[in-house]
Structures are given as C-alpha cells and as structure tokens.
C-alpha cells in the first residue's frame, strides 16, 4: 500500500535553468511556515540520498525510513534508484535530490507526521533548502538536520548534549547549532516547514538516542549505502 504523501499538484517543473530555480526558491521561501503547525507525532520519517558510482547516466539512490515516535521502532524502509536529471549546483541540491526522495517517501506504507531531512532548511542563502522544499511539496512538518554549515556564523555551543547556539546570517537567526551528543561535533538544525526552531531542536534531540545523528536520518543514510532492494 502506498501513502498519500506524494504531492498531487506539483509546485513547479524540475528542469528549470539555474537562474529560474533560484528565483523560484526566493518566491517559495515566503510560503514556508516557521511556527508550529503539527499535531501529535506518532510516526517520524528520515530521508537521505546517495549517488553511486556507475558507468553511464548518474543515478540517485534515495531512501526513506519510517519509525514510531517516541519509541523510534522501525516501521518500514524503502529505497529507490532513479536517473539524475539535474546538475550539481551548490544551493540547488533539492532540484537534483528531491524527485528521488519524493518517490521513496511515496512508497512508505503510511504518511509521516514529521520528516527529518539530511540537509538544510531555512539555513540556506535563499532561505529555501531541501527540507523547506520537501515540506511544501508534501505539506508535512519538516526539519533540516545537516552535518555541515552552508551559510551563517555561530558561537560553538557548550559541550553538553542538548546545548545549542543560534546560527545567524547577519542579524537573522536561520538555525541552531546543536550538540546532540556530549563533546561530539554539532549538527546544524533549521526549520523546514510547519515547525518552529525551538520545537525542531527538541524533536531532533528526542530522535538521537544518545548518538550524534538522529535515528531517522542515520537509518536512511545506512539504507542508501545498502541500496534499493
């Protein structure tokens, strides 16, 4: 059985020229909701993409895993491989990765109440990273949880787990630099859609199980390495 999370009315074409894609990001960024609009979270999904080395046309291997919340019991996992149809351009990664991710999410047996994305949300030069893009397309509460910074400046957070400092671009707070595990390198958490930054930090911590990476994106990353069934 397939979920109903695949968008019925796509917001746009995927084959836009880079200048058109950047203009679209600026336009759609205004539609991102940065306050809490989520109900009870009982199922949380994580997504990630890898690009296996192959001869011929590049391939995107997307993975989506569905876990119960707050117990983080694995409910389902799906992976799919599709041809890559967009070049690698920093800041436009969602045009390269999101189509395959949407295909993987659509294969889940039930829609998630929350989606964690291994990538940026509002912590993006045009305030529209892949977590925002997926959140709007799926109309789903979404959080960006990246391993590295794309834009902004910050103070190193204190060493204890759960400590965080604001990620700023000029005077604007665009995310949180979150210490998910004591003394480990921090993660860069930002709003994707329909979740406030404070709630995003709390939910990411609740998904970490004492590890550096949240369980949903950690398992999705592992699934991209194993490959599609």
Number of C-alpha atoms within 10 A of each C-alpha: 8 12 13 16 19 18 14 9 8 11 12 10 8 15 12 13 10 15 9 10 18 17 12 16 20 14 12 17 18 10 12 21 18 17 14 15 12 14 9 8 14 14 21 26 30 27 31 28 26 17 17 14 10 8 7 6 11 16 18 24 26 31 32 32 29 29 22 18 18 13 12 19 12 17 15 15 21 23 26 20 22 17 14 18 16 18 12 13 11 8 20 19 16 24 23 21 23 22 18 25 25 20 20 24 31 21 21 23 16 17 21 25 19 26 28 32 30 25 29 32 30 28 31 22 16 17 22 30 26 28 31 37 25 26 25 23 19 23 16 22 30 33 35 29 30 23 16 14 18 16 15 18 15 16 11 16 19 15 17 14 19 18 18 24 18 21 25 18 16 9 8 10 18 24 30 26 27 29 25 28 21 16 13 14 17 27 23 28 34 34 34 36 33 23 24 19 23 15 14 25 26 11 19 23 22 18 22 18 15 14 15 21 22 23 26 27 26 18 23 27 21 12 24 24 16 12 16 14 8
